[in-house]
Amino acid sequence: MQVTLTQEAAEQIKSVNQPGKIIRINGELVGGCGMNVEYALWWDDASPDDQAMEVDSLTLVIDRQTIEHIDSDKLTIDFRQQQGFRLVTPAQILAYGIHLKNRWG
């Protein structure tokens, strides 16, 4: 998977950077009868099965299941002041209003 950061997203992440931590792109199925995928960005540690990548001097990881949910080989992480982080593929906006947070916090 190819992940890119817009300049706005990179600047926002670097303004709150946590040295030694990586950013996890996560997608989980949630809901009852109508299943949705809920996306999140977390400060986290890498797992052995993650796909890791360096983007704008930041380390990002994503697991196989999240890649399947995204269903695209390209993902852009954008940031807009009014909307927070957005995850965008060439075909659609997957999620917006995302806040970068600590995984367990």
C-alpha positions as CSV (number, residue, x, y, z in Angstrom):
1,M,0.0,0.0,0.0
2,Q,1.2,3.5,-0.9
3,V,0.4,6.1,1.8
4,T,1.0,9.8,1.3
5,L,0.6,12.7,3.7
6,T,-0.5,16.1,2.6
7,Q,1.6,19.0,3.8
8,E,-1.1,20.0,6.2
9,A,-1.2,16.5,7.7
10,A,2.5,16.2,8.0
11,E,2.8,19.6,9.7
12,Q,0.0,18.7,12.2
13,I,1.5,15.4,13.1
14,K,5.0,16.9,13.5
15,S,3.5,19.6,15.8
16,V,2.4,16.9,18.3
17,N,5.1,14.4,17.5
18,Q,5.9,11.8,20.2
19,P,9.6,10.7,19.8
20,G,10.1,7.0,19.4
21,K,6.4,6.3,18.6
22,I,4.9,5.4,15.3
23,I,1.5,6.1,13.8
24,R,-0.9,3.3,13.3
25,I,-3.6,3.5,10.6
26,N,-6.4,1.3,12.0
27,G,-9.7,0.1,10.6
28,E,-12.1,-2.0,12.6
29,L,-15.5,-3.4,11.8
30,V,-18.1,-2.0,14.2
31,G,-21.9,-2.2,14.6
32,G,-24.6,-4.7,14.7
33,C,-26.8,-5.5,11.7
34,G,-25.3,-2.6,9.6
35,M,-21.5,-3.2,9.8
36,N,-19.3,-0.2,9.3
37,V,-15.5,0.3,9.3
38,E,-14.3,2.8,11.9
39,Y,-10.9,4.3,11.2
40,A,-8.4,5.7,13.7
41,L,-4.9,7.1,13.9
42,W,-3.0,6.1,17.0
43,W,0.5,6.6,18.5
44,D,1.5,3.0,18.9
45,D,4.2,0.4,18.6
46,A,4.8,-1.8,15.6
47,S,3.6,-5.5,15.5
48,P,5.5,-8.2,13.6
49,D,2.7,-8.5,11.0
50,D,2.4,-4.8,10.2
51,Q,3.4,-3.2,7.0
52,A,5.7,-0.3,7.9
53,M,6.6,2.7,5.8
54,E,8.5,5.9,6.1
55,V,6.5,9.0,4.9
56,D,7.9,12.5,5.4
57,S,10.3,11.2,8.1
58,L,7.4,9.7,10.0
59,T,7.0,5.9,10.5
60,L,3.5,4.6,9.7
61,V,2.2,1.1,10.2
62,I,-0.9,-0.7,9.0
63,D,-2.1,-4.2,9.5
64,R,-3.4,-6.6,6.8
65,Q,-7.0,-6.4,7.9
66,T,-7.1,-2.6,7.7
67,I,-5.6,-2.8,4.2
68,E,-8.4,-5.1,3.2
69,H,-11.0,-2.6,4.6
70,I,-9.4,0.3,2.7
71,D,-9.7,-1.8,-0.5
72,S,-7.3,0.5,-2.5
73,D,-3.6,0.4,-3.0
74,K,-3.4,4.2,-2.4
75,L,-4.3,6.1,0.7
76,T,-3.8,9.8,1.5
77,I,-3.9,11.2,5.0
78,D,-5.0,14.9,4.9
79,F,-5.7,17.4,7.6
80,R,-8.2,20.2,7.6
81,Q,-8.6,22.5,10.6
82,Q,-12.4,22.2,10.6
83,Q,-12.5,18.4,10.0
84,G,-9.4,17.0,11.6
85,F,-7.6,14.2,9.8
86,R,-9.2,12.6,6.7
87,L,-8.4,9.2,5.1
88,V,-8.9,9.5,1.4
89,T,-8.5,6.9,-1.4
90,P,-8.8,7.8,-5.2
91,A,-12.4,6.5,-5.1
92,Q,-13.7,8.0,-1.8
93,I,-13.3,9.7,1.5
94,L,-13.1,6.8,4.0
95,A,-13.3,8.9,7.2
96,Y,-12.9,12.4,8.5
97,G,-13.0,14.0,12.0
98,I,-10.2,11.7,13.1
99,H,-7.9,12.8,15.9
100,L,-4.4,11.4,16.4
101,K,-4.4,10.0,19.9
102,N,-2.7,7.5,22.2
103,R,-4.0,4.0,21.5
104,W,-4.9,3.2,25.1
105,G,-5.6,6.7,26.3
